[in-house]
Amino acid sequence: MVNKRVPFVDLVAPHHELEHDLVSVFRSALQTAGFIGGPMVEQFESEFAQFCDTQYCIGVGNGTDALRFALLAAGIRTGDAVVTVPNTFIATTEAISQAGAVPEFVDVDEQTSNMDVTKLREYVETRCYRDGSNGRLVSRRTGRSVTAVVPVHLYGQMADMDPIVAIADANGLVVVEDACQAHGAEYFSAAENSWKKAGSIGKAAAFSFYPGKNLGACGEAGAVTTNDETVARIVRMIRDHGQVRKYYHSIEGYNGRLDAIQAGILTAKLAHLQDWNEKRRHAADRYQELLDVISDRVALPRSMSWSRDVFHLYVIRSEDRDQLQGHLSKSSIDTGIHYPIPLHLQEAYRHLGYRIGDFPVAERLATTILSLPMFPTLQPEHQLLVATHIREFLSRSSHYSVTAAAN
Ligand SMILES: *Cc1c(COP(=O)(O)O)cnc(C)c1O
């Protein structure tokens, strides 16, 4: 057995392997000094749109920009309310607020950590009313028009999109997917009797290419995908100071473009994404086999029949999470918590007036979840080490009343 640190992610190894390709991207950018826009960006946009089965892909500066621009282009206006989940990275709600709207939350499903469709239905039926004059959905909490729903495909598992889309359609809401953790994940749509790629289901979707994501740049990058020609056109304008032609500004936009060098790097890496996702799935299967014997005491990720997961993260749940994490840390195994404080209880959102108990599932998850090392080059012997130390912890701590979060 190897006797060394098990890192949470390894971002160095894949770059060693691809060094030649990545350096030649940089070289060709130097030769033309085409650093912003141009053919390298267009090539990536076209290849990533193809990968996602969408008509359009628009490269932008990062995932937060992607979500903000997608919301703006999908028609979200200042003063609106946008529904999402409380257990996501703050970028989801930053994008909503910075598009001028106010985030509202519905709780998640404990098994999947994704939006609980029953809670979304309940939100629409009991926490909103219809404006008599225009039939629009209005939040009772804030009196604002609810105009969009942002499901997050958390950890690389698809949110249950069929019912989300159905509820959204019935209530005049736009669906914008936060696909920042789900490059290549697929959803089986019973409504359409076909598998659909993450990013191809809503009106628009946001991807992040932050280095640690399943597809990562060597710096900051992001993209919007959509099948809607108008949304694509507006995102293209918004990312480039609201101009279609240089110095002719139809609207105020942002400086939110994708670097040519990052686009070239992403094109080189995109060719490996399917293989990397496959390796993540194998690693998840290995964890499943190794941890199955203790699955009554730690809850393992549950794959839903309608989701082909890409395991951006491999997240287990334990009632003794903090002690378990401490034990693994002492055993040189790095882990993470995604995320320790649900957004409705963050200092940054104190003004929204939420309280402990408002979203009990998300709150419970925040205290029980633990992300184990997960990356394409994770070695079986590392995983054995992780599993061995988890079992060791459980046998030592058997005097605690250890009960796995209900399975
Ligand atoms: C990474 C991430 C983002 C934001 O992406 P950046 O590129 O870091 O701006 C948004 N939402 C989720 C769920 C993410 O994981």
The ligand as a Gaussian input file, in Angstrom:
#p B3LYP/6-31G(d) Opt

LIG

0 1
 C      -17.734000      26.954000     -10.045000
 C      -19.177000      27.253000      -9.919000
 C      -19.719000      28.472000     -10.336000
 C      -18.921000      29.666000     -10.762000
 O      -17.923000      29.497000     -11.650000
 P      -16.663000      30.501000     -11.696000
 O      -16.018000      30.128000     -12.983000
 O      -15.818000      30.205000     -10.508000
 O      -17.182000      31.890000     -11.703000
 C      -21.100000      28.620000     -10.297000
 N      -21.897000      27.656000      -9.818000
 C      -21.398000      26.484000      -9.368000
 C      -22.348000      25.451000      -8.854000
 C      -20.023000      26.248000      -9.380000
 O      -19.543000      25.097000      -8.905000

